[in-house]
Amino acid sequence: MKSFTNNIRTIFFVFICSFAVAGTFASCNKKLKTTELIITKADGNVLTVTAEMAVTPEEREHGFMERKKIPDGTGMIFIFEKDEVLRFWMKNTPTALSIAYIDRNGIIRDIFDMQPFSLEGIESSSSVRYALEVPKGWYAKNGIKPGDKIRLNF
């Protein structure tokens, strides 16, 4: 009887843990709020990006994982509480991305391309507050460079 009770406890524990894990994944797959980010280039031209907002640690950790398609003109803005050197990787991310590291004043400090599924950390060259991921090559195609400014309207 004691062994039966222990087995029931084990099954119950696994059952509860499965729901906890499922709940975690469900929260990561929820629809994120979006914002329109306005980028002003050095030449004065302006572009707009529709960006999902990754604000919580869970949202930032999950990012674009498992996303197979990210439309042109869209992205994800990662919002941090304080300035710090940021480091991103592409674990479980099947779509090639470009990332811009942005300081608290909205100035783009760095732009890097990132390869799908790469575990190589891509680090900002200075302390920044935000990171904006877009489809790979979008910054280059639109002539966006470090020094350009993003209006952070959130």
C-alpha positions in Angstrom: 0.0 0.0 0.0 2.9 2.4 0.8 4.3 1.9 -2.7 0.9 2.6 -4.3 0.7 5.8 -2.3 4.2 6.9 -3.3 3.3 6.1 -7.0 0.2 8.2 -6.7 2.2 11.1 -5.2 4.7 10.9 -8.0 2.0 10.8 -10.7 0.3 13.8 -9.1 3.6 15.7 -8.9 4.4 15.1 -12.6 0.8 16.1 -13.5 1.0 19.4 -11.6 4.5 20.1 -13.0 3.2 19.5 -16.5 0.5 22.1 -16.0 3.1 24.6 -14.6 5.3 24.1 -17.6 2.4 24.3 -20.0 1.3 27.5 -18.3 4.8 29.0 -18.8 4.7 28.2 -22.5 1.2 29.5 -22.9 2.3 32.9 -21.3 5.2 33.1 -23.8 3.0 32.5 -26.8 0.4 35.1 -25.9 0.0 38.1 -28.2 2.3 40.9 -27.2 1.3 44.6 -27.3 2.6 46.5 -30.3 3.9 50.0 -30.8 4.8 52.1 -33.8 8.5 53.0 -33.6 9.6 56.0 -35.8 13.2 55.9 -36.9 14.8 59.2 -38.1 17.9 58.6 -40.2 20.9 61.0 -40.4 19.6 62.3 -43.7 16.3 63.3 -42.1 14.2 60.5 -43.8 11.8 58.7 -41.5 10.7 55.1 -41.4 8.2 53.3 -39.2 8.4 49.8 -37.7 5.5 48.0 -36.0 7.2 46.3 -33.0 5.9 43.8 -30.5 6.9 44.8 -27.0 8.9 42.3 -24.9 8.7 43.8 -21.4 8.7 41.1 -18.8 11.6 38.7 -18.3 9.5 35.9 -19.7 8.6 37.9 -22.8 12.3 39.0 -23.3 13.6 35.4 -22.8 11.2 33.9 -25.4 11.4 36.7 -28.0 11.1 35.4 -31.6 11.7 31.7 -30.6 9.9 29.3 -32.9 8.7 32.1 -35.3 9.2 31.0 -38.9 8.0 34.3 -40.5 8.5 37.9 -39.5 7.0 40.3 -42.0 9.1 43.1 -43.4 8.5 46.4 -41.5 7.9 44.5 -38.2 10.0 43.6 -35.3 10.3 43.1 -31.5 11.5 45.8 -29.1 13.1 44.4 -25.9 12.6 46.9 -23.1 14.9 46.7 -20.0 14.6 48.5 -16.7 18.1 49.9 -16.6 21.1 50.6 -18.9 23.4 47.6 -19.2 25.5 45.7 -21.7 23.1 43.4 -23.5 23.8 40.0 -25.0 21.4 38.2 -27.3 21.5 34.8 -29.0 19.3 32.9 -31.4 18.5 29.7 -29.5 15.4 28.1 -31.0 14.9 30.9 -33.4 14.6 29.7 -37.0 14.5 33.1 -38.7 17.6 35.2 -39.4 17.4 38.5 -37.7 19.2 41.8 -37.4 19.4 43.5 -34.0 19.9 47.2 -33.1 21.1 48.1 -29.6 19.6 51.4 -28.6 20.5 53.7 -25.7 17.9 55.3 -23.3 17.8 58.4 -25.6 16.8 56.4 -28.6 20.2 56.5 -30.4 21.1 53.3 -32.2 24.6 52.3 -30.9 25.1 49.0 -32.7 23.6 46.9 -35.5 24.4 43.2 -35.9 23.1 40.3 -38.1 22.3 37.1 -36.3 22.1 33.6 -37.7 19.2 31.1 -37.0 19.7 28.8 -34.1 23.1 30.3 -33.2 24.2 30.1 -29.6 26.8 32.8 -30.2 26.2 35.7 -27.9 25.9 39.1 -29.8 26.9 41.8 -27.3 26.3 45.5 -27.3 29.4 47.6 -27.3 28.1 49.9 -24.5 25.4 50.0 -21.9 22.0 50.3 -23.6 18.3 50.1 -22.6 16.6 48.6 -25.6 17.2 46.1 -28.4 15.1 46.0 -31.6 15.1 42.8 -33.7 13.9 42.9 -37.3 14.2 40.5 -40.3 17.9 40.1 -41.3 19.1 42.8 -43.6 16.2 45.2 -43.0 18.4 47.9 -41.4 20.9 47.7 -44.3 18.1 47.7 -47.0 16.7 50.9 -45.5 20.0 52.7 -44.9 19.6 52.7 -41.1 22.9 53.0 -39.3 24.4 53.5 -35.8 23.7 57.1 -34.8 20.2 57.2 -36.2 17.4 57.8 -33.7 14.3 55.9 -32.7 11.4 57.8 -31.1 10.5 55.6 -28.1 6.8 56.3 -27.7 5.9 53.9 -25.0 
